[in-house]
Amino acid sequence: MFHLLSRRDLLKAGGVAVGSALGAGAVAREAKAKSVVFLWLAGGVTHHESFDPKPDAPPEVRGTLGTLQTTLPGVRFADVMPQMAQQTDKIALVRTFAAGTDDHFQAQARALSGRMVNLQQIDTEPNIGAVVSKLRGGRAGFPGYVAVPGTTRPGPPPKNMFVSGWLPKQYGPFLSGGKAKNEDFTAGVKEDVPEEEFARRAVLPGVGLDAARLTDRRALRERLDGALKHSERAAVSAEFRGAFDMLLSPSVRAAFDLTNEPHKVREKYGRTKIGTRCLLARRLVEAGAPFVMVDYGYDPEYGNLWDQHNAPGQNFPHVCEMAKRPYHLAGVDRAFAALLDDLAVRGRLNETLVVFLTDFGRTPKINKDGGRDHWGRSGSIFFAGGGVRGGQVIGATDKQGGDPVSPAHTPADTAATIYAALGIDAATVLTDREGREIGLLPVGAPIRGVL
């Protein structure tokens, strides 16, 4: 397995990578965030139809959507984002996110890990959530990293990007959706279970397994594990212990049960997949989960939601019309705004870091089929809560939304920002499954002004 930089490599590169990070303040700091909600929209969300519209650009750039004023003077969002426009006091919007690649696999691996990987490393590096799980562990009966539902499989061919990489497997995510029902998202298979039931079943014991039988099974397994000495087998045993803890915890099971939420709250988030997943994320962090990913990208019912080339096989409407649909940006607007407002009202936002991230932006020019293509040079993301200075926009793109006119920020920088909010020292050294030492982040520094 190939790693980006060993500890020895880091020391050699100290004047460049580590030195620049420390110079930008990427050192251990007081943690403001106790939990993380990672809003992961895989596929490449269009920034033109969301957080960085260009109303004065030519029609082939600006599209057909209007814009609206946010709570920040002079800052406008596309008109399908009215509720997020009222939440801008809570967010630090970064309009100069640059993946540095137009390849989905590579961009997603970079965003999920914070490591500037090449195409041979797309599943070898641990997700940020896996690193946080390793360093902080589980809490309140939850594993350190939960993905809701964790069934997105980019492709073709379909590939699982939610991995522990070179960390032991026990630090990989608990996937609330279990095994993807249909890994080939292009097949258009309908979901046969409502999203609410889908979430509740994540922590239900199998048929015939009550608490007493689960306890007996755990005791038997622990006796067997006592004789294991090989590290990989020990990691597997830790995975089982975590599963038993979740299945036996009434509070964990209750957190996954959305039937306890009032009708008014359900409507606030929207009775959509993204609305349900954001509400579940709020419930999980409120119950004690330390790191929750909301996964919404490649869907067996809707297809590849954000990768809107509008090639004939996609059967999508024009990108500006697609944005109005409740399962697209209009629904994301409602769900994200509800999450931020709900966390604030319940007194949880200050201790919960909320991060929205995607692969990359989309091309400034709408293509001949009414879609936008991959654009790794610029895009929009945001941070909120957990020590974030809300009410600001960081960076700007040119008049067509194509290139940054201020410093660009990489996936490594977003990862460094997350770690800094959690108080994780940039100089931390991790150990892989073979006992080798690897630096937390070879490159990257917290984005100036966010925290």
C-alpha positions as CSV (number, residue, x, y, z in Angstrom):
1,M,0.0,0.0,0.0
2,F,1.3,3.4,-1.0
3,H,1.2,6.3,1.5
4,L,1.6,9.9,0.8
5,L,4.2,10.8,3.4
6,S,5.8,8.9,6.2
7,R,7.0,10.6,9.4
8,R,10.5,10.7,8.0
9,D,9.2,12.3,4.8
10,L,7.4,14.9,6.8
11,L,10.5,15.9,8.7
12,K,12.4,16.2,5.3
13,A,9.6,18.4,4.0
14,G,9.2,20.4,7.1
15,G,10.2,23.7,5.5
16,V,7.5,23.4,2.9
17,A,4.4,21.4,4.0
18,V,4.5,21.3,7.8
19,G,6.2,24.6,8.1
20,S,3.6,26.4,6.0
21,A,0.8,24.7,7.9
22,L,2.2,25.8,11.3
23,G,2.8,29.3,10.0
24,A,-0.9,29.6,9.2
25,G,-1.9,28.6,12.7
26,A,-2.5,24.9,12.1
27,V,-1.5,24.0,15.6
28,A,-3.3,22.5,18.5
29,R,-6.0,24.9,19.7
30,E,-8.9,24.8,22.1
31,A,-11.6,22.6,20.7
32,K,-14.9,24.4,20.1
33,A,-16.6,21.6,18.3
34,K,-17.6,18.4,20.2
35,S,-19.4,16.8,17.2
36,V,-19.3,17.1,13.4
37,V,-22.2,16.9,10.9
38,F,-20.5,16.4,7.5
39,L,-23.0,17.2,4.7
40,W,-21.6,15.2,1.8
41,L,-23.2,15.8,-1.6
42,A,-21.2,13.5,-3.9
43,G,-21.2,14.3,-7.6
44,G,-20.3,17.9,-7.9
45,V,-23.0,20.5,-6.8
46,T,-23.4,23.4,-9.2
47,H,-22.3,26.6,-7.5
48,H,-24.0,28.8,-10.1
49,E,-27.4,27.5,-9.2
50,S,-26.8,27.7,-5.5
51,F,-24.2,29.8,-3.6
52,D,-22.4,31.7,-6.3
53,P,-24.8,32.9,-9.0
54,K,-23.6,35.3,-11.7
55,P,-26.6,37.4,-12.6
56,D,-24.6,39.8,-14.8
57,A,-23.0,37.1,-16.9
58,P,-24.2,36.1,-20.4
59,P,-27.2,33.8,-20.6
60,E,-25.2,30.7,-21.3
61,V,-23.4,31.3,-17.9
62,R,-26.1,32.7,-15.6
63,G,-28.9,30.3,-16.7
64,T,-32.6,31.1,-16.2
65,L,-32.8,31.3,-12.4
66,G,-33.1,34.6,-10.6
67,T,-31.1,35.6,-7.5
68,L,-32.1,36.8,-4.1
69,Q,-30.6,38.9,-1.4
70,T,-29.2,37.1,1.7
71,T,-28.9,38.5,5.2
72,L,-25.4,39.7,4.2
73,P,-25.3,43.0,2.3
74,G,-24.3,42.5,-1.3
75,V,-24.3,38.7,-1.1
76,R,-26.8,36.9,-3.3
77,F,-27.9,33.3,-3.7
78,A,-29.8,31.6,-6.5
79,D,-33.5,31.9,-6.0
80,V,-33.9,28.2,-5.3
81,M,-32.1,28.8,-2.0
82,P,-34.4,31.2,-0.1
83,Q,-34.1,29.5,3.3
84,M,-30.4,29.3,3.3
85,A,-30.3,32.9,2.3
86,Q,-31.8,33.6,5.8
87,Q,-29.2,31.5,7.5
88,T,-26.1,33.3,6.3
89,D,-25.5,34.8,9.7
90,K,-24.5,31.2,10.8
91,I,-22.2,30.2,8.0
92,A,-18.7,30.9,6.6
93,L,-19.3,30.4,2.9
94,V,-16.1,29.6,0.9
95,R,-16.6,30.4,-2.8
96,T,-13.0,29.4,-3.8
97,F,-13.0,25.6,-3.1
98,A,-10.7,24.0,-5.7
99,A,-10.4,20.2,-5.9
100,G,-7.5,20.5,-8.4
101,T,-9.0,17.7,-10.6
102,D,-12.0,17.1,-12.8
103,D,-12.1,13.4,-12.0
104,H,-15.0,12.2,-9.7
105,F,-13.1,9.4,-7.9
106,Q,-10.0,11.5,-7.3
107,A,-12.0,14.6,-6.2
108,Q,-14.2,12.6,-3.8
109,A,-11.2,10.8,-2.3
110,R,-9.5,14.1,-1.7
111,A,-12.6,15.7,-0.2
112,L,-13.3,12.7,2.1
113,S,-9.8,12.3,3.3
114,G,-8.2,15.7,3.0
115,R,-5.2,14.1,1.3
116,M,-4.3,15.1,-2.2
117,V,-4.4,11.6,-3.6
118,N,-3.8,10.4,-7.1
119,L,-6.0,7.9,-9.0
120,Q,-4.1,4.9,-7.4
121,Q,-5.0,6.0,-3.9
122,I,-8.8,6.6,-4.1
123,D,-9.6,4.0,-1.5
124,T,-6.3,3.7,0.4
125,E,-6.5,6.9,2.5
126,P,-8.8,7.1,5.6
127,N,-11.9,9.4,5.5
128,I,-11.7,12.4,7.8
129,G,-14.4,10.7,9.9
130,A,-12.2,7.6,10.3
131,V,-9.3,9.7,11.6
132,V,-11.6,11.5,14.0
133,S,-12.9,8.1,15.2
134,K,-9.3,6.9,15.7
135,L,-8.3,9.9,17.7
136,R,-11.5,10.6,19.6
137,G,-13.3,7.2,19.7
138,G,-17.0,6.5,20.1
139,R,-19.4,8.1,22.5
140,A,-22.7,7.4,24.2
141,G,-22.9,4.0,22.6
142,F,-22.2,5.3,19.1
143,P,-19.2,4.4,17.0
144,G,-16.8,7.2,16.2
145,Y,-18.0,7.6,12.6
146,V,-21.6,7.1,11.4
147,A,-22.6,7.5,7.7
148,V,-26.3,8.2,7.0
149,P,-27.1,6.0,5.0
150,G,-23.6,5.5,3.5
151,T,-24.9,3.8,0.4
152,T,-23.6,6.3,-2.3
153,R,-21.4,4.4,-4.8
154,P,-19.9,6.6,-7.5
155,G,-19.1,5.0,-10.8
156,P,-19.0,3.4,-13.2
157,P,-18.0,1.0,-11.9
158,P,-19.7,1.5,-8.5
159,K,-17.1,2.0,-5.8
160,N,-17.3,2.4,-2.0
161,M,-15.5,5.6,-1.0
162,F,-16.4,5.4,2.7
163,V,-13.3,3.7,4.0
164,S,-10.9,3.5,6.9
165,G,-8.0,3.3,4.4
166,W,-4.7,2.3,6.1
167,L,-6.3,2.7,9.5
168,P,-7.7,-0.5,11.2
169,K,-11.2,-1.4,9.8
170,Q,-12.9,-0.6,13.2
171,Y,-12.5,3.1,12.4
172,G,-14.4,2.9,9.2
173,P,-18.0,4.2,9.2
174,F,-21.1,2.5,10.6
175,L,-23.3,2.6,7.5
176,S,-26.9,3.1,8.6
177,G,-28.1,1.9,5.3
178,G,-26.1,-1.3,5.5
179,K,-25.1,-2.8,2.1
180,A,-26.2,-0.6,-0.8
181,K,-29.5,-2.0,-2.1
182,N,-28.3,-1.5,-5.7
183,E,-24.7,-0.4,-6.2
184,D,-25.4,0.4,-9.8
185,F,-27.1,3.8,-9.4
186,T,-27.7,4.0,-13.1
187,A,-30.3,1.1,-13.0
188,G,-33.0,3.3,-11.5
189,V,-34.3,0.8,-8.9
190,K,-37.0,2.2,-6.8
191,E,-36.6,2.2,-3.0
192,D,-39.1,-0.2,-1.4
193,V,-38.7,1.0,2.2
194,P,-39.6,4.5,3.4
195,E,-36.6,6.6,4.5
196,E,-37.9,6.7,8.1
197,E,-38.1,2.9,8.3
198,F,-34.8,2.6,6.5
199,A,-33.2,4.6,9.3
200,R,-34.9,2.7,12.2
201,R,-33.9,-0.7,10.9
202,A,-30.3,0.3,11.0
203,V,-30.0,-0.6,14.7
204,L,-32.7,-3.3,15.0
205,P,-31.5,-6.8,16.1
206,G,-32.1,-9.6,13.8
207,V,-35.2,-11.8,14.0
208,G,-35.3,-13.8,17.3
209,L,-32.5,-11.7,18.9
210,D,-33.6,-10.1,22.1
211,A,-31.3,-8.2,24.6
212,A,-30.5,-11.4,26.6
213,R,-29.5,-13.4,23.6
214,L,-27.3,-10.5,22.3
215,T,-25.6,-10.2,25.7
216,D,-24.9,-13.9,25.7
217,R,-23.5,-13.7,22.1
218,R,-21.3,-10.8,23.1
219,A,-19.9,-12.6,26.1
220,L,-19.1,-15.7,24.0
221,R,-17.5,-13.5,21.3
222,E,-15.3,-11.7,23.9
223,R,-14.1,-15.0,25.3
224,L,-13.1,-16.1,21.8
225,D,-11.5,-12.7,21.1
226,G,-9.4,-13.1,24.2
227,A,-7.2,-15.6,22.4
228,L,-6.7,-13.5,19.3
229,K,-3.4,-11.8,18.9
230,H,-3.2,-10.8,15.3
231,S,-3.9,-7.1,14.9
232,E,-6.3,-7.5,12.0
233,R,-8.4,-10.1,13.9
234,A,-8.4,-7.8,16.9
235,A,-9.7,-4.9,14.8
236,V,-12.5,-7.2,13.5
237,S,-13.4,-8.0,17.1
238,A,-13.6,-4.3,17.9
239,E,-16.0,-3.9,15.1
240,F,-18.3,-6.5,16.6
241,R,-18.1,-5.0,20.1
242,G,-19.2,-1.7,18.6
243,A,-22.1,-3.4,16.9
244,F,-23.2,-5.1,20.1
245,D,-23.0,-1.8,22.0
246,M,-25.3,-0.1,19.5
247,L,-27.9,-2.9,19.4
248,L,-28.0,-3.1,23.2
249,S,-28.4,0.7,23.7
250,P,-32.0,1.9,24.1
251,S,-30.8,5.5,23.6
252,V,-29.0,4.7,20.4
253,R,-32.0,2.9,19.0
254,A,-34.3,5.7,20.1
255,A,-32.1,8.3,18.2
256,F,-32.6,6.4,15.0
257,D,-36.4,6.3,15.4
258,L,-37.8,9.3,13.6
259,T,-41.4,8.6,14.7
260,N,-40.6,10.5,17.9
261,E,-40.3,13.7,15.9
262,P,-43.3,16.1,15.8
263,H,-45.1,16.6,12.5
264,K,-44.1,20.3,12.5
265,V,-40.4,19.4,12.7
266,R,-40.6,16.8,10.0
267,E,-42.2,19.3,7.7
268,K,-39.6,21.9,8.5
269,Y,-36.8,19.6,7.2
270,G,-39.0,18.4,4.3
271,R,-40.2,14.8,3.9
272,T,-37.5,14.1,1.4
273,K,-34.5,11.9,1.6
274,I,-32.2,14.8,2.2
275,G,-34.6,16.3,4.8
276,T,-34.9,13.0,6.6
277,R,-31.2,12.4,6.7
278,C,-30.4,15.9,8.0
279,L,-33.0,15.4,10.7
280,L,-31.5,12.1,11.6
281,A,-28.1,13.6,11.8
282,R,-29.3,16.2,14.3
283,R,-30.9,13.5,16.4
284,L,-27.7,11.4,16.4
285,V,-25.3,14.2,17.4
286,E,-27.8,15.3,20.1
287,A,-27.8,11.7,21.4
288,G,-24.0,11.8,21.5
289,A,-22.7,10.6,18.1
290,P,-19.3,12.4,17.6
291,F,-19.1,12.4,13.7
292,V,-22.1,11.9,11.4
293,M,-21.9,12.1,7.6
294,V,-25.1,12.9,5.7
295,D,-24.6,11.1,2.4
296,Y,-26.7,12.3,-0.5
297,G,-25.4,11.9,-4.1
298,Y,-25.8,8.8,-6.2
299,D,-29.3,7.6,-5.7
300,P,-31.0,4.4,-6.9
301,E,-34.2,6.2,-7.4
302,Y,-33.0,9.6,-8.9
303,G,-29.7,8.5,-10.4
304,N,-26.6,10.7,-10.2
305,L,-28.2,13.8,-8.6
306,W,-25.3,16.3,-9.0
307,D,-23.3,15.2,-12.0
308,Q,-25.5,17.0,-14.5
309,H,-23.9,16.8,-17.9
310,N,-27.4,16.2,-19.1
311,A,-26.1,13.6,-21.5
312,P,-29.0,11.7,-23.2
313,G,-28.8,8.8,-20.9
314,Q,-29.4,10.9,-17.8
315,N,-32.9,12.0,-18.8
316,F,-32.6,15.2,-16.8
317,P,-34.3,18.5,-17.5
318,H,-32.2,21.7,-17.9
319,V,-30.0,22.2,-14.9
320,C,-31.9,25.3,-13.9
321,E,-35.2,23.4,-13.9
322,M,-33.7,20.4,-12.1
323,A,-32.6,22.8,-9.3
324,K,-36.2,23.5,-8.5
325,R,-37.1,19.9,-7.7
326,P,-37.7,18.9,-4.1
327,Y,-35.0,16.2,-4.3
328,H,-32.5,18.6,-5.8
329,L,-31.3,22.1,-4.6
330,A,-34.7,23.2,-3.5
331,G,-34.9,20.3,-1.1
332,V,-31.3,20.8,0.0
333,D,-32.0,24.4,0.8
334,R,-34.9,23.4,3.0
335,A,-33.0,20.6,4.8
336,F,-29.8,22.5,5.4
337,A,-31.5,25.6,6.7
338,A,-33.7,23.5,9.0
339,L,-30.6,21.7,10.4
340,L,-28.8,24.9,11.1
341,D,-31.8,26.6,12.6
342,D,-32.8,23.5,14.7
343,L,-29.3,23.1,16.1
344,A,-29.2,26.8,17.0
345,V,-32.7,26.8,18.6
346,R,-31.8,23.7,20.6
347,G,-28.5,25.2,21.8
348,R,-26.4,22.7,20.0
349,L,-24.9,24.7,17.1
350,N,-22.0,26.2,19.1
351,E,-20.7,22.7,19.9
352,T,-21.5,21.1,16.5
353,L,-19.4,21.8,13.5
354,V,-21.5,21.6,10.3
355,V,-19.5,21.2,7.1
356,F,-21.0,21.1,3.5
357,L,-18.7,19.6,1.0
358,T,-18.9,18.2,-2.6
359,D,-16.5,17.0,-5.2
360,F,-16.1,20.2,-7.2
361,G,-18.1,22.9,-8.9
362,R,-19.6,22.9,-12.4
363,T,-18.5,24.6,-15.6
364,P,-19.4,28.3,-16.0
365,K,-20.9,27.6,-19.4
366,I,-24.1,25.5,-19.7
367,N,-23.5,22.8,-22.3
368,K,-25.6,22.1,-25.4
369,D,-27.7,19.6,-23.5
370,G,-28.6,22.0,-20.7
371,G,-26.2,20.7,-18.2
372,R,-22.9,21.7,-16.6
373,D,-19.7,19.6,-16.7
374,H,-17.0,18.9,-14.2
375,W,-15.1,22.0,-12.9
376,G,-12.3,21.4,-10.4
377,R,-11.0,25.0,-10.4
378,S,-13.8,26.5,-8.2
379,G,-16.9,25.7,-6.3
380,S,-18.7,26.6,-3.1
381,I,-18.7,24.9,0.4
382,F,-19.5,26.2,3.9
383,F,-18.8,25.8,7.6
384,A,-21.1,26.6,10.5
385,G,-21.2,26.2,14.3
386,G,-18.4,24.7,16.4
387,G,-16.2,27.8,16.6
388,V,-16.9,29.0,13.1
389,R,-17.2,32.8,12.5
390,G,-20.6,33.0,10.8
391,G,-21.9,35.8,8.6
392,Q,-19.1,36.0,6.1
393,V,-18.1,35.0,2.6
394,I,-14.5,33.9,2.1
395,G,-13.1,34.3,-1.4
396,A,-14.6,35.2,-4.7
397,T,-14.7,33.9,-8.3
398,D,-14.5,35.9,-11.5
399,K,-17.5,37.3,-13.4
400,Q,-18.3,33.9,-14.9
401,G,-17.7,31.8,-11.8
402,G,-14.8,30.0,-13.4
403,D,-11.7,30.9,-11.6
404,P,-10.9,32.3,-8.1
405,V,-9.8,35.9,-8.0
406,S,-8.6,35.3,-4.4
407,P,-6.6,32.4,-2.9
408,A,-8.1,29.0,-3.6
409,H,-8.7,26.5,-0.9
410,T,-8.0,22.8,-1.3
411,P,-9.6,19.7,0.2
412,A,-6.5,19.5,2.4
413,D,-7.4,23.0,3.8
414,T,-11.0,21.9,4.5
415,A,-9.7,18.9,6.4
416,A,-7.2,21.0,8.4
417,T,-10.1,23.4,9.3
418,I,-12.2,20.5,10.6
419,Y,-9.3,19.2,12.7
420,A,-8.5,22.6,14.1
421,A,-12.2,23.1,15.1
422,L,-12.0,19.8,17.0
423,G,-8.7,20.8,18.6
424,I,-6.7,18.1,16.9
425,D,-3.0,19.0,16.6
426,A,-1.7,19.3,13.0
427,A,1.5,17.6,14.1
428,T,-0.4,14.4,15.1
429,V,1.2,11.2,13.9
430,L,-1.0,8.2,13.2
431,T,-0.1,4.5,13.0
432,D,-1.3,2.3,10.1
433,R,-2.3,-1.4,10.2
434,E,1.4,-2.4,9.7
435,G,2.6,-0.1,12.5
436,R,4.1,2.5,10.3
437,E,3.9,6.2,11.3
438,I,2.0,8.6,9.0
439,G,1.4,12.3,9.5
440,L,-2.1,13.6,10.0
441,L,-2.0,15.9,6.9
442,P,1.1,16.1,4.6
443,V,-0.2,19.5,3.3
444,G,-3.0,21.9,4.1
445,A,-3.8,24.7,6.6
446,P,-7.0,25.9,8.2
447,I,-8.8,28.3,6.0
448,R,-8.1,31.8,7.3
449,G,-11.0,33.5,8.9
450,V,-13.3,30.5,9.2
451,L,-12.5,29.8,12.9
